[in-house]
Amino acid sequence: MATVAVSKDSLESDSDIHITLEDQQKINRFARHNAKWEELRDDLKNKKGDLQNLEDASDDLLLVDDESAPIPFVVGEVFVHFNMEEAKEKLEEAKDKVKKDIEAIEAECTNIKTLMSDLKTQLYAKFGNSINLEAEEE
């Protein structure tokens, strides 16, 4: 059985840290912002995948030989057939919407990162190495 030696100095340094209600609120706010930022990163990754799929679909439309052939297009949960021009228009509209969504998500991520950076600066200034606000590497 292994024993762990803990020095008296390390116990005293931990007990010297006093967390006020304001400090706890800052820590909680940082945690909420961090969770939101992680969620937005996942959304951003999904939107970029959607945009890539739409661009691939646009490229595939260029390969269609028969201009009069109906092109299936997903609307909600069903396929609707459009002619070539309508399908191209719908794809462009969908790409524009996804690009706007990506811009909005990126802007929100930037705002959240700024808030997190301010909170991190305040918390590290008070607690130093006693607090860890860095993301874990996967």
ZAMIMI-231888 format. One line per 2 residues: number of its first residue (from 1); their letters; for each residue x negated, y, z of N, C-alpha, C. Coordinates in nm, 2 decimals. Each point is the difference from the previous one (the first is absolute). Layout:
NUM) a) X,Y,Z,X,Y,Z,X,Y,Z; ...
//
This chain:
1) ma) -0.09,-0.12,0.00,0.09,0.12,0.00,-0.09,0.12,0.00; 0.03,0.09,-0.09,-0.08,0.13,-0.01,0.06,0.10,0.09
3) tv) -0.09,0.07,0.06,0.04,0.12,0.09,-0.04,0.13,-0.07; 0.08,0.09,0.02,-0.02,0.13,-0.06,-0.04,0.10,0.11
5) av) -0.12,0.06,-0.02,-0.04,0.10,0.10,0.05,0.14,-0.04; 0.06,0.06,0.09,0.05,0.14,-0.03,-0.07,0.09,0.10
7) sk) -0.06,0.10,-0.05,-0.07,0.09,0.09,0.09,0.09,0.07; -0.03,0.05,0.11,0.08,0.09,0.08,0.01,0.13,-0.08
9) ds) -0.10,0.04,-0.07,0.00,0.13,-0.08,0.11,0.00,-0.10; 0.02,-0.12,-0.07,0.10,-0.01,-0.11,0.14,0.01,0.06
11) le) 0.02,-0.06,0.12,0.13,0.01,0.06,0.03,0.14,0.05; -0.10,0.07,0.05,0.02,0.14,0.04,0.02,0.09,-0.11
13) sd) -0.06,-0.02,-0.12,0.02,0.09,-0.11,0.14,-0.01,-0.05; 0.06,-0.13,0.00,0.13,-0.02,-0.04,0.10,0.07,0.09
15) sd) -0.03,-0.01,0.13,0.09,0.06,0.10,0.00,0.15,0.00; -0.11,0.06,-0.05,-0.01,0.15,0.00,0.09,0.06,-0.11
17) ih) 0.05,-0.08,-0.09,0.08,0.06,-0.11,0.15,0.01,0.05; 0.04,0.12,0.00,0.14,0.03,0.04,0.08,0.04,-0.13
19) it) 0.11,-0.07,-0.02,0.08,0.02,-0.12,0.12,0.08,0.05; 0.02,0.11,-0.06,0.12,0.08,0.03,0.11,-0.04,-0.09
21) le) 0.12,0.05,0.03,0.11,-0.02,-0.08,-0.02,0.05,-0.14; -0.06,0.12,-0.01,-0.03,0.06,-0.13,-0.10,-0.09,-0.08
23) dq) -0.10,-0.06,0.07,-0.09,-0.09,-0.07,0.07,-0.12,-0.05; 0.09,-0.06,0.08,0.07,-0.11,-0.04,0.09,0.03,-0.12
25) qk) 0.06,0.11,0.00,0.09,0.04,-0.11,-0.09,0.02,-0.13; -0.12,0.05,0.01,-0.09,0.01,-0.12,-0.04,-0.13,-0.05
27) in) -0.03,-0.10,0.09,-0.03,-0.13,-0.04,0.12,-0.07,-0.07; 0.11,0.02,0.06,0.12,-0.06,-0.06,0.03,0.06,-0.14
29) rf) -0.01,0.13,-0.01,0.02,0.07,-0.13,-0.10,-0.05,-0.10; -0.13,-0.02,0.04,-0.10,-0.05,-0.09,0.04,-0.14,-0.05
31) ar) 0.05,-0.08,0.09,0.04,-0.14,-0.03,0.11,0.00,-0.10; 0.10,0.09,0.02,0.12,0.01,-0.09,-0.05,0.04,-0.14
33) hn) -0.09,0.11,0.00,-0.05,0.04,-0.13,-0.08,-0.10,-0.07; -0.08,-0.08,0.08,-0.08,-0.10,-0.06,0.09,-0.11,-0.06
35) ak) 0.11,-0.04,0.07,0.09,-0.10,-0.05,0.07,0.05,-0.13; 0.04,0.12,0.00,0.06,0.06,-0.12,-0.09,0.01,-0.12
37) we) -0.13,0.03,0.03,-0.10,0.01,-0.10,-0.03,-0.14,-0.06; 0.00,-0.10,0.08,-0.02,-0.14,-0.05,0.12,-0.04,-0.09
39) el) 0.12,0.04,0.04,0.12,-0.03,-0.08,-0.01,0.07,-0.13; -0.04,0.13,0.00,-0.01,0.07,-0.12,-0.10,-0.05,-0.10
41) rd) -0.11,-0.05,0.06,-0.11,-0.06,-0.08,0.06,-0.12,-0.07; 0.08,-0.08,0.07,0.06,-0.12,-0.07,0.09,0.04,-0.11
43) dl) 0.08,0.10,0.03,0.10,0.06,-0.10,-0.08,0.05,-0.12; -0.11,0.07,0.02,-0.08,0.05,-0.11,-0.05,-0.11,-0.08
45) kn) -0.05,-0.10,0.06,-0.06,-0.12,-0.07,0.11,-0.06,-0.09; 0.12,-0.02,0.06,0.11,-0.05,-0.08,0.04,0.09,-0.12
47) kk) 0.01,0.13,0.03,0.04,0.09,-0.11,-0.11,0.00,-0.11; -0.12,-0.01,0.03,-0.11,-0.01,-0.10,0.01,-0.12,-0.08
49) gd) 0.04,-0.11,0.07,0.03,-0.13,-0.08,0.12,0.01,-0.09; 0.10,0.07,0.05,0.12,0.02,-0.09,-0.04,0.09,-0.12
51) lq) -0.08,0.10,0.02,-0.04,0.09,-0.11,-0.08,-0.08,-0.10; -0.09,-0.09,0.05,-0.08,-0.08,-0.09,0.09,-0.10,-0.08
53) nl) 0.10,-0.05,0.06,0.10,-0.09,-0.07,0.07,0.08,-0.10; 0.04,0.12,0.03,0.08,0.08,-0.10,-0.09,0.04,-0.12
55) ed) -0.13,0.02,0.03,-0.09,0.03,-0.11,-0.03,-0.12,-0.09; -0.01,-0.12,0.07,-0.01,-0.12,-0.08,0.12,-0.03,-0.09
57) as) 0.12,0.03,0.06,0.12,-0.01,-0.08,0.00,0.09,-0.12; -0.05,0.12,0.02,0.00,0.10,-0.12,-0.10,-0.05,-0.10
59) dd) -0.11,-0.06,0.04,-0.10,-0.06,-0.09,0.06,-0.11,-0.08; 0.08,-0.09,0.07,0.06,-0.11,-0.06,0.11,0.04,-0.10
61) ll) 0.06,0.11,0.02,0.10,0.05,-0.10,-0.06,0.04,-0.13; -0.13,0.04,0.00,-0.07,0.03,-0.12,-0.02,-0.12,-0.09
63) lv) 0.00,-0.12,0.07,-0.02,-0.13,-0.08,0.12,-0.05,-0.06; 0.12,0.05,0.03,0.12,-0.05,-0.05,0.01,0.03,-0.15
65) dd) 0.02,-0.10,-0.08,0.01,0.01,-0.15,0.13,0.06,-0.04; 0.11,-0.06,0.05,0.13,0.04,-0.05,0.06,0.11,0.08
67) es) 0.00,0.12,-0.06,0.05,0.12,0.07,0.15,0.00,0.04; 0.07,-0.09,-0.07,0.15,-0.01,0.03,0.03,-0.10,0.10
69) ap) -0.10,-0.08,0.05,0.02,-0.10,0.10,0.04,0.06,0.13; 0.10,-0.05,0.07,0.03,0.05,0.13,-0.11,-0.03,0.10
71) ip) -0.03,0.10,0.08,-0.11,-0.01,0.10,0.07,-0.01,0.14; -0.02,-0.11,0.07,0.06,-0.01,0.14,-0.07,0.09,0.09
73) fv) 0.08,0.07,0.08,-0.06,0.10,0.10,0.08,-0.02,0.13; -0.08,-0.01,0.11,0.06,-0.03,0.13,0.06,0.13,0.06
75) vg) 0.13,0.00,0.03,0.07,0.11,0.06,0.06,-0.06,0.13; -0.06,0.03,0.11,0.05,-0.06,0.13,-0.04,-0.14,0.00
77) ev) 0.10,-0.09,0.00,-0.02,-0.14,0.00,0.04,-0.07,-0.13; 0.03,0.07,-0.10,0.04,-0.06,-0.13,-0.08,0.05,-0.11
79) fv) 0.00,-0.07,-0.11,-0.07,0.04,-0.12,0.10,0.07,-0.09; -0.04,0.12,-0.06,0.08,0.07,-0.09,-0.08,0.00,-0.13
81) hf) 0.07,-0.02,-0.11,-0.08,0.00,-0.13,0.01,0.14,-0.06; -0.12,0.05,-0.04,-0.01,0.13,-0.06,-0.07,-0.02,-0.14
83) nm) 0.02,0.10,-0.09,-0.08,0.00,-0.12,-0.14,0.05,0.04; -0.08,0.00,-0.10,-0.15,0.03,0.03,-0.01,0.14,0.05
85) ee) 0.06,0.10,-0.06,-0.01,0.14,0.05,0.05,0.02,0.14; 0.12,-0.06,0.03,0.06,0.02,0.13,-0.09,-0.07,0.11
87) ak) -0.06,-0.12,-0.04,-0.08,-0.07,0.09,-0.13,0.09,0.03; -0.06,0.06,-0.10,-0.11,0.08,0.02,0.03,0.12,0.09
89) ek) 0.12,0.06,-0.02,0.04,0.11,0.08,0.02,-0.04,0.15; 0.06,-0.11,0.02,0.03,-0.05,0.13,-0.14,-0.03,0.07
91) le) -0.09,-0.06,-0.07,-0.13,-0.03,0.06,-0.07,0.13,0.04; 0.00,0.10,-0.09,-0.06,0.13,0.03,0.07,0.06,0.13
93) ea) 0.13,0.00,0.00,0.07,0.05,0.12,-0.04,-0.07,0.13; -0.01,-0.13,-0.01,-0.04,-0.08,0.11,-0.15,0.03,0.04
95) kd) -0.09,0.01,-0.09,-0.14,0.04,0.03,0.00,0.14,0.06; 0.07,0.09,-0.05,0.00,0.14,0.06,0.05,-0.01,0.14
97) kv) 0.10,-0.07,0.03,0.06,-0.01,0.14,-0.11,-0.07,0.09; -0.06,-0.10,-0.04,-0.10,-0.07,0.08,-0.12,0.09,0.02
99) kk) -0.04,0.08,-0.10,-0.11,0.09,0.02,0.03,0.11,0.10; 0.13,0.05,0.00,0.04,0.10,0.10,0.00,-0.06,0.14
101) di) 0.05,-0.13,0.01,0.00,-0.07,0.12,-0.14,-0.01,0.06; -0.10,-0.04,-0.09,-0.14,-0.01,0.04,-0.05,0.13,0.05
103) ea) 0.03,0.11,-0.07,-0.05,0.13,0.04,0.05,0.04,0.14; 0.13,-0.03,0.02,0.06,0.03,0.13,-0.06,-0.08,0.11
105) ie) -0.02,-0.13,-0.02,-0.06,-0.09,0.10,-0.14,0.05,0.03; -0.08,0.03,-0.10,-0.14,0.05,0.02,0.00,0.13,0.08
107) ae) 0.09,0.09,-0.03,0.01,0.12,0.08,0.04,-0.02,0.14; 0.09,-0.09,0.02,0.04,-0.04,0.14,-0.12,-0.07,0.07
109) ct) -0.07,-0.08,-0.07,-0.12,-0.07,0.06,-0.11,0.11,0.04; -0.02,0.10,-0.08,-0.09,0.10,0.03,0.04,0.08,0.12
111) ni) 0.13,0.03,0.01,0.05,0.08,0.12,-0.02,-0.09,0.13; 0.03,-0.12,-0.01,-0.01,-0.09,0.12,-0.15,-0.01,0.04
113) kt) -0.08,-0.02,-0.10,-0.15,-0.01,0.03,-0.05,0.12,0.07; 0.05,0.12,-0.04,-0.04,0.12,0.06,0.04,0.01,0.14
115) lm) 0.13,-0.04,0.03,0.05,0.00,0.14,-0.08,-0.10,0.08; -0.03,-0.12,-0.06,-0.07,-0.10,0.08,-0.14,0.05,0.03
117) sd) -0.07,0.06,-0.10,-0.13,0.06,0.02,0.00,0.10,0.12; 0.10,0.08,0.00,0.00,0.10,0.11,0.02,-0.07,0.14
119) lk) 0.09,-0.09,0.00,0.02,-0.08,0.13,-0.12,-0.08,0.04; -0.07,-0.06,-0.10,-0.12,-0.08,0.02,-0.11,0.09,0.06
121) tq) -0.01,0.12,-0.05,-0.10,0.10,0.05,0.02,0.03,0.14; 0.13,0.03,0.03,0.04,0.04,0.14,-0.02,-0.12,0.10
123) ly) 0.04,-0.12,-0.05,-0.01,-0.11,0.09,-0.15,-0.05,0.03; -0.08,0.00,-0.11,-0.14,-0.03,0.02,-0.07,0.10,0.08
125) ak) 0.04,0.13,-0.01,-0.07,0.10,0.08,0.03,-0.02,0.15; 0.12,-0.05,0.03,0.03,-0.02,0.14,-0.05,-0.14,0.05
127) fg) 0.02,-0.10,-0.08,-0.03,-0.14,0.05,-0.13,-0.06,-0.05; -0.06,0.06,-0.10,-0.13,-0.05,-0.05,0.01,-0.14,-0.05
129) ns) -0.10,-0.08,0.05,0.00,-0.14,-0.05,0.10,-0.09,0.08; 0.07,0.06,0.09,0.10,-0.08,0.08,0.13,-0.03,-0.08
131) in) 0.01,0.06,-0.12,0.12,-0.02,-0.08,-0.05,-0.04,-0.14; 0.08,-0.09,-0.07,-0.04,-0.04,-0.13,0.12,0.03,-0.09
133) le) -0.02,0.09,-0.09,0.11,0.04,-0.09,-0.03,-0.04,-0.15; -0.10,-0.08,-0.02,-0.04,-0.04,-0.13,0.08,-0.12,-0.04
135) ae) 0.03,-0.01,-0.13,0.07,-0.11,-0.05,-0.09,-0.13,-0.01; 0.06,-0.11,0.03,-0.07,-0.13,-0.01,-0.02,-0.04,-0.14
137) ee) -0.12,-0.05,-0.03,-0.03,-0.04,-0.13,0.06,-0.14,-0.02; 0.05,-0.02,-0.12,0.07,-0.13,-0.03,-0.10,-0.09,-0.07
//
